[in-house]
Amino acid sequence: MTAALKDEVDELVKKIGDKKDGQAALEDLGKFAADKGSTAQAFLVAAYDKVLEATGDKSKNVKDAAVAAAKAILECLSPYALEALLPSLLASLAVKARPPQKEAALQIIAHVASIGPKAIGFKLVD
């Protein structure tokens, strides 16, 4: 069963970079996270950096779908998964990141803070 979940997440992640299917893949990834996220946490965490990269897309629809997918993934994750997500979030704030990607990363960090303020408080100190 976990192999099937991994394959499904990997298939959706491959489509994120596609101009035609990117938005649909991100929307499907958000639905997948809402439906099966608790059992596929490890695979969703591994795919999180690709979702955050999509927040810097030129298309507003793709960017919005990426932010929604990122937030849907956060909703299904354990608070302990924050440590695994932090490198992806901080990379989205790097100098080379596009401004929309930085803005989305800050929105996501604020969302994480509203979900688990103690968890983010402990991790941002590191």
DRENPA-3360 file (N, C-alpha, C; in nm, 2 decimals, always signed):
BEGIN
1 = MTAALKDE = +0.08/-0.12/+0.00/+0.00/+0.00/+0.00/+0.09/+0.13/+0.00 ~ +0.19/+0.13/+0.08/+0.28/+0.25/+0.08/+0.35/+0.27/-0.05 ~ +0.38/+0.16/-0.12/+0.44/+0.18/-0.25/+0.35/+0.25/-0.35 ~ +0.22/+0.21/-0.34/+0.12/+0.27/-0.43/+0.10/+0.42/-0.39 ~ +0.11/+0.45/-0.26/+0.10/+0.59/-0.22/+0.22/+0.67/-0.27 ~ +0.34/+0.61/-0.26/+0.46/+0.68/-0.31/+0.45/+0.70/-0.46 ~ +0.41/+0.60/-0.53/+0.40/+0.61/-0.68/+0.30/+0.72/-0.72 ~ +0.19/+0.73/-0.64/+0.09/+0.83/-0.67/+0.14/+0.97/-0.65;
9 = VDELVKKI = +0.21/+0.99/-0.54/+0.27/+1.12/-0.51/+0.38/+1.16/-0.61 ~ +0.46/+1.06/-0.64/+0.57/+1.08/-0.74/+0.51/+1.12/-0.88 ~ +0.40/+1.06/-0.92/+0.34/+1.08/-1.05/+0.29/+1.23/-1.05 ~ +0.23/+1.27/-0.94/+0.17/+1.41/-0.93/+0.29/+1.51/-0.93 ~ +0.40/+1.48/-0.86/+0.51/+1.57/-0.85/+0.58/+1.58/-0.99 ~ +0.58/+1.48/-1.07/+0.64/+1.49/-1.20/+0.56/+1.58/-1.29 ~ +0.43/+1.59/-1.27/+0.35/+1.67/-1.35/+0.35/+1.82/-1.31 ~ +0.40/+1.85/-1.20/+0.40/+1.99/-1.15/+0.47/+2.09/-1.24;
17 = GDKKDGQA = +0.59/+2.04/-1.30/+0.66/+2.13/-1.39/+0.60/+2.14/-1.53 ~ +0.51/+2.06/-1.56/+0.44/+2.07/-1.69/+0.35/+2.19/-1.70 ~ +0.37/+2.26/-1.81/+0.28/+2.39/-1.82/+0.14/+2.35/-1.83 ~ +0.10/+2.24/-1.90/-0.04/+2.21/-1.92/-0.10/+2.14/-1.80 ~ -0.03/+2.05/-1.74/-0.09/+1.97/-1.63/-0.04/+2.02/-1.49 ~ +0.04/+2.12/-1.48/+0.09/+2.17/-1.35/-0.02/+2.20/-1.25 ~ -0.11/+2.29/-1.29/-0.21/+2.33/-1.20/-0.30/+2.22/-1.15 ~ -0.34/+2.13/-1.25/-0.42/+2.01/-1.21/-0.35/+1.92/-1.12;
25 = ALEDLGKF = -0.22/+1.90/-1.14/-0.14/+1.82/-1.05/-0.13/+1.87/-0.91 ~ -0.12/+2.00/-0.90/-0.11/+2.07/-0.77/-0.25/+2.05/-0.70 ~ -0.36/+2.07/-0.77/-0.49/+2.06/-0.71/-0.51/+1.92/-0.67 ~ -0.47/+1.82/-0.75/-0.48/+1.68/-0.71/-0.40/+1.64/-0.59 ~ -0.28/+1.70/-0.58/-0.19/+1.68/-0.47/-0.26/+1.73/-0.34 ~ -0.32/+1.85/-0.35/-0.39/+1.90/-0.23/-0.51/+1.81/-0.19 ~ -0.58/+1.76/-0.29/-0.69/+1.66/-0.26/-0.64/+1.54/-0.20 ~ -0.53/+1.49/-0.26/-0.46/+1.37/-0.21/-0.42/+1.39/-0.06;
33 = AADKGSTA = -0.36/+1.50/-0.03/-0.32/+1.53/+0.11/-0.44/+1.53/+0.20 ~ -0.55/+1.59/+0.16/-0.67/+1.59/+0.24/-0.73/+1.45/+0.26 ~ -0.72/+1.37/+0.16/-0.78/+1.24/+0.17/-0.69/+1.13/+0.23 ~ -0.57/+1.12/+0.19/-0.48/+1.02/+0.23/-0.35/+1.07/+0.30 ~ -0.35/+1.19/+0.33/-0.23/+1.26/+0.38/-0.17/+1.19/+0.51 ~ -0.25/+1.15/+0.60/-0.20/+1.09/+0.72/-0.12/+0.97/+0.70 ~ -0.16/+0.89/+0.60/-0.08/+0.77/+0.57/+0.04/+0.79/+0.47 ~ +0.04/+0.91/+0.41/+0.14/+0.93/+0.31/+0.23/+1.05/+0.35;
41 = QAFLVAAY = +0.24/+1.08/+0.48/+0.31/+1.19/+0.53/+0.46/+1.20/+0.48 ~ +0.53/+1.09/+0.49/+0.67/+1.08/+0.45/+0.68/+1.12/+0.30 ~ +0.60/+1.08/+0.22/+0.61/+1.11/+0.07/+0.57/+1.25/+0.04 ~ +0.47/+1.31/+0.12/+0.43/+1.44/+0.10/+0.54/+1.54/+0.15 ~ +0.61/+1.50/+0.25/+0.72/+1.59/+0.30/+0.83/+1.59/+0.20 ~ +0.86/+1.47/+0.14/+0.97/+1.47/+0.04/+0.93/+1.55/-0.09 ~ +0.80/+1.56/-0.12/+0.76/+1.64/-0.23/+0.74/+1.79/-0.20 ~ +0.75/+1.83/-0.08/+0.72/+1.96/-0.04/+0.80/+2.07/-0.11;
49 = DKVLEATG = +0.93/+2.04/-0.13/+1.01/+2.14/-0.20/+0.97/+2.17/-0.34 ~ +0.92/+2.07/-0.41/+0.87/+2.09/-0.55/+0.74/+2.17/-0.55 ~ +0.66/+2.15/-0.45/+0.53/+2.23/-0.43/+0.57/+2.38/-0.41 ~ +0.67/+2.40/-0.32/+0.71/+2.54/-0.29/+0.77/+2.60/-0.41 ~ +0.85/+2.53/-0.49/+0.90/+2.58/-0.61/+0.79/+2.63/-0.71 ~ +0.68/+2.56/-0.71/+0.57/+2.60/-0.80/+0.50/+2.73/-0.75 ~ +0.53/+2.77/-0.63/+0.47/+2.90/-0.58/+0.53/+3.02/-0.65 ~ +0.65/+3.00/-0.71/+0.71/+3.10/-0.79/+0.68/+3.11/-0.93;
57 = DKSKNVKD = +0.58/+3.03/-0.97/+0.54/+3.02/-1.11/+0.48/+3.15/-1.16 ~ +0.50/+3.18/-1.29/+0.45/+3.31/-1.35/+0.30/+3.31/-1.35 ~ +0.24/+3.19/-1.37/+0.09/+3.19/-1.37/+0.03/+3.20/-1.23 ~ -0.06/+3.29/-1.22/-0.13/+3.31/-1.09/-0.21/+3.19/-1.05 ~ -0.27/+3.12/-1.15/-0.35/+3.00/-1.11/-0.26/+2.89/-1.06 ~ -0.14/+2.87/-1.12/-0.05/+2.77/-1.07/+0.00/+2.81/-0.93 ~ +0.04/+2.93/-0.91/+0.09/+2.98/-0.79/-0.02/+2.96/-0.68 ~ -0.14/+2.99/-0.70/-0.25/+2.98/-0.61/-0.27/+2.83/-0.57;
65 = AAVAAAKA = -0.27/+2.74/-0.68/-0.28/+2.60/-0.66/-0.17/+2.54/-0.57 ~ -0.05/+2.60/-0.59/+0.07/+2.55/-0.52/+0.05/+2.59/-0.37 ~ +0.01/+2.71/-0.34/-0.01/+2.76/-0.20/-0.12/+2.67/-0.14 ~ -0.23/+2.65/-0.21/-0.33/+2.57/-0.15/-0.29/+2.42/-0.12 ~ -0.21/+2.37/-0.21/-0.15/+2.23/-0.19/-0.06/+2.23/-0.08 ~ +0.03/+2.33/-0.06/+0.12/+2.34/+0.05/+0.05/+2.35/+0.18 ~ -0.06/+2.42/+0.18/-0.14/+2.44/+0.31/-0.21/+2.31/+0.34 ~ -0.26/+2.24/+0.23/-0.33/+2.11/+0.25/-0.24/+2.01/+0.31;
73 = ILECLSPY = -0.11/+2.01/+0.26/-0.01/+1.91/+0.31/+0.02/+1.94/+0.46 ~ +0.03/+2.07/+0.49/+0.05/+2.11/+0.63/-0.06/+2.06/+0.72 ~ -0.18/+2.07/+0.68/-0.30/+2.03/+0.76/-0.29/+1.88/+0.80 ~ -0.24/+1.80/+0.71/-0.24/+1.66/+0.74/-0.12/+1.61/+0.81 ~ -0.02/+1.69/+0.82/+0.11/+1.64/+0.88/+0.11/+1.65/+1.04 ~ +0.19/+1.57/+1.09/+0.21/+1.58/+1.24/+0.29/+1.70/+1.27 ~ +0.27/+1.76/+1.39/+0.36/+1.88/+1.42/+0.51/+1.84/+1.42 ~ +0.54/+1.72/+1.44/+0.68/+1.67/+1.44/+0.74/+1.68/+1.31;
81 = ALEALLPS = +0.66/+1.68/+1.20/+0.71/+1.69/+1.06/+0.77/+1.83/+1.03 ~ +0.75/+1.92/+1.11/+0.79/+2.06/+1.08/+0.95/+2.06/+1.06 ~ +1.02/+1.98/+1.14/+1.16/+1.98/+1.13/+1.20/+1.93/+0.99 ~ +1.13/+1.84/+0.93/+1.16/+1.80/+0.80/+1.12/+1.90/+0.69 ~ +1.03/+1.98/+0.72/+0.98/+2.08/+0.62/+1.06/+2.21/+0.62 ~ +1.12/+2.24/+0.74/+1.19/+2.37/+0.75/+1.30/+2.39/+0.65 ~ +1.38/+2.30/+0.61/+1.48/+2.33/+0.50/+1.42/+2.37/+0.37 ~ +1.30/+2.31/+0.34/+1.23/+2.35/+0.21/+1.18/+2.50/+0.23;
89 = LLASLAVK = +1.13/+2.53/+0.34/+1.07/+2.66/+0.37/+1.18/+2.77/+0.37 ~ +1.29/+2.73/+0.43/+1.40/+2.83/+0.43/+1.47/+2.85/+0.30 ~ +1.47/+2.74/+0.22/+1.53/+2.75/+0.08/+1.44/+2.84/+0.00 ~ +1.31/+2.85/+0.03/+1.22/+2.93/-0.05/+1.24/+3.08/-0.01 ~ +1.31/+3.10/+0.10/+1.34/+3.24/+0.14/+1.48/+3.29/+0.10 ~ +1.55/+3.20/+0.03/+1.69/+3.23/-0.01/+1.69/+3.35/-0.11 ~ +1.81/+3.41/-0.13/+1.82/+3.52/-0.21/+1.78/+3.49/-0.36 ~ +1.81/+3.37/-0.41/+1.78/+3.34/-0.54/+1.64/+3.31/-0.57;
97 = ARPPQKEA = +1.56/+3.29/-0.47/+1.42/+3.26/-0.49/+1.34/+3.38/-0.54 ~ +1.24/+3.35/-0.62/+1.16/+3.46/-0.68/+1.07/+3.52/-0.57 ~ +1.04/+3.65/-0.58/+0.96/+3.72/-0.48/+0.82/+3.65/-0.45 ~ +0.75/+3.60/-0.56/+0.62/+3.53/-0.52/+0.65/+3.41/-0.44 ~ +0.76/+3.34/-0.46/+0.79/+3.22/-0.38/+0.82/+3.26/-0.24 ~ +0.89/+3.37/-0.22/+0.93/+3.42/-0.08/+0.80/+3.46/-0.01 ~ +0.71/+3.52/-0.08/+0.58/+3.57/-0.02/+0.50/+3.44/+0.02 ~ +0.50/+3.34/-0.07/+0.42/+3.22/-0.03/+0.48/+3.15/+0.09;
105 = ALQIIAHV = +0.62/+3.14/+0.09/+0.68/+3.08/+0.20/+0.65/+3.15/+0.33 ~ +0.65/+3.28/+0.33/+0.61/+3.35/+0.45/+0.47/+3.33/+0.49 ~ +0.38/+3.32/+0.40/+0.24/+3.29/+0.43/+0.23/+3.15/+0.49 ~ +0.31/+3.06/+0.44/+0.30/+2.92/+0.49/+0.36/+2.91/+0.63 ~ +0.47/+2.99/+0.65/+0.53/+2.99/+0.79/+0.42/+3.05/+0.89 ~ +0.35/+3.15/+0.84/+0.25/+3.21/+0.93/+0.14/+3.11/+0.95 ~ +0.10/+3.03/+0.85/+0.00/+2.93/+0.87/+0.05/+2.82/+0.96 ~ +0.18/+2.78/+0.95/+0.23/+2.68/+1.05/+0.23/+2.74/+1.19;
113 = ASIGPKAI = +0.26/+2.86/+1.20/+0.26/+2.92/+1.34/+0.12/+2.92/+1.40 ~ +0.02/+2.94/+1.31/-0.12/+2.94/+1.36/-0.16/+2.79/+1.40 ~ -0.11/+2.69/+1.33/-0.15/+2.56/+1.36/-0.07/+2.51/+1.48 ~ +0.06/+2.53/+1.49/+0.14/+2.48/+1.60/+0.24/+2.58/+1.65 ~ +0.19/+2.68/+1.72/+0.28/+2.78/+1.76/+0.40/+2.74/+1.85 ~ +0.38/+2.64/+1.93/+0.50/+2.59/+2.01/+0.60/+2.52/+1.92 ~ +0.55/+2.44/+1.83/+0.64/+2.36/+1.74/+0.73/+2.46/+1.66 ~ +0.67/+2.56/+1.60/+0.75/+2.66/+1.52/+0.84/+2.74/+1.61;
121 = GFKLVD = +0.79/+2.77/+1.73/+0.88/+2.85/+1.82/+1.00/+2.77/+1.86 ~ +0.99/+2.64/+1.88/+1.11/+2.56/+1.91/+1.21/+2.55/+1.79 ~ +1.15/+2.54/+1.67/+1.23/+2.51/+1.55/+1.29/+2.64/+1.49 ~ +1.23/+2.75/+1.50/+1.29/+2.87/+1.45/+1.40/+2.93/+1.53 ~ +1.41/+2.89/+1.65/+1.52/+2.93/+1.74/+1.65/+2.86/+1.69 ~ +1.64/+2.73/+1.64/+1.75/+2.66/+1.59/+1.80/+2.74/+1.47;
% end
